[in-house]
Amino acid sequence: MRPLISLVAGALFGGGLFVSGMTDTRKVQGWLDVFGDWDPTLAFVMGGAILPMFVAWRFTKGRKPLAADSFPSLPRPELDHRLITGSVLFGMGWGLAGLCPGPALASITYGGIGGLVFLAAMITGMAFAPRVGSQLDRLAATA
């Protein structure tokens, strides 16, 4: 049951990315270009994702999910060096390439060589992230 739910959720997510324009790098870069030719339409995409999740988190208290023992706990609301570094790197990659992990996977079939290069760079970054994270932890502990 869980693989089927995952497949349906992934297909719905990928379809939503495609329909909303999140796989179009020009649209994403237009959203990020607030001082130039700004395209505010992705704000509706973000709102369309944030609002239902806000409601869903409120309704999960005391309930059991369909395909798991429990819902995941809310993330810790603290800012640490890992969150800040990851956010900066994510934002730089998103701004430069116009893609983030979900749309990158959704666009590999039509993104051309640029999409494949981004995907390779993303996978390389994911492979090195634990090692770099350990180094940052050591630096933070000595500071």
N, C-alpha and C positions, 0 to 999 in steps of 0.2 A: 504494500500500500504506500509506504513512504517513497519508493522510487517513482511511482506514478504521480504522487502529489508534487514531488520535486520537478518532474518533467513538465507538468502542467504549469507550475509556478514559473519555471524558467522560460517556457514558451510565452507565457503571458508577459513576463518582464521584457524579453527580447522584442516581442511585438510592440509593447508600449514604447520601448526605446526607439524603434523604427518609426512608428506612427508620429511620435512627438518630435522627431527630428534630432534626437540626441546622437544619432549615428552620423549626422552630417557635420563634419568638422567646421565648415564655414558658419553654420548656425551657432555652434558652441562658441567659436571664437568671436562671433558677433555679440553674443551674450556677455562675454568677458570684456569687450571693448567699450567700457562705459564712457570714455572720453572721445570716442570716434563715432562710428556708425553703429550705435547700440541697438541690439535686437532684444527686447524685453520678453519675448514669448516664452522662453524657458522658465520664467518665474511661475507661469501657470503649471508647467510640468512639475516643478518642485513643490508647489502648493498642492497639486494633485497627488503627490506622494506623501507629503508630510501630514496633511490633515487626516487622511484615512488611517495612517499608522498611529497618530495621536489617539484617535478614537479606539482603535484596536487594542492599544496598550491599556486603555482604561477598562475595556471589557474583559481582559484576560484574568484579572484578579479572581481567584477562587475557581477558575475553570481549568480543564485539562485539555491539552491539544489532541488532535485526532491521531497523529502518528508519532508521538513522543510521550515521555513520562511527565515532562513539565515544560513550561515556557522558559526561555532564557531570562536571566535577571537583567534588570536595566544596567546599562554601562555606568561605571563610576564617573561622577561629574567633576573630576579633577584634571587640571592641565599639568602634564609632565613633559619632560624633554622628548619622549617618544612620540606623543601625540602632536606636539608642535612641529617636530622635525618631519614626521610623516605627512602632516597637513601641508607644510611648505613644499615638500617634494611632489606631493600629489597635485597641488595647485600649479606648480611650475610645469609639470608634464601635461596637465589638462590645458593650460593656456598655450603652451608651445605647439602641441600636437592636435588639440581640439578633441582628444579622446580620453576616456578613462576606462578602467577595466571592462565594465559591462558593455558599453558601446564598441570597444575594440574587438571583443569576441563576436558581437553581433554583426560587425562590419567586415569580418575577414573574407567573406565570400565575394564582396564587391568593392572592398577598400583599396584594391590594387597593391602595389609593392609598399606604399607608405603604411598601409594598415598592417602588413606583415612585419615590417621593420619595427613599428611601434609594439606589436605583440611580442616580438623577440626581445626588445629592450625591456618590456614590462616583465617578462618571465625571468630575464637575467636579474633585474632589480629585486624580484621576489626571492630569487635564490640567494642573493647576497644580503638581503634584509636582516636575517637573524644574526649574521656575523657583525654587520655594522651596528645593529641594535646592542649587541653585547659590548662592543667598543664604546658606544655612547653611555651605556650603563656604568662602565668602569670610569669613564671621564667624569660623569656626574657624581659618582661616589667620592672622587678625589677632590672635587671642587668645593 
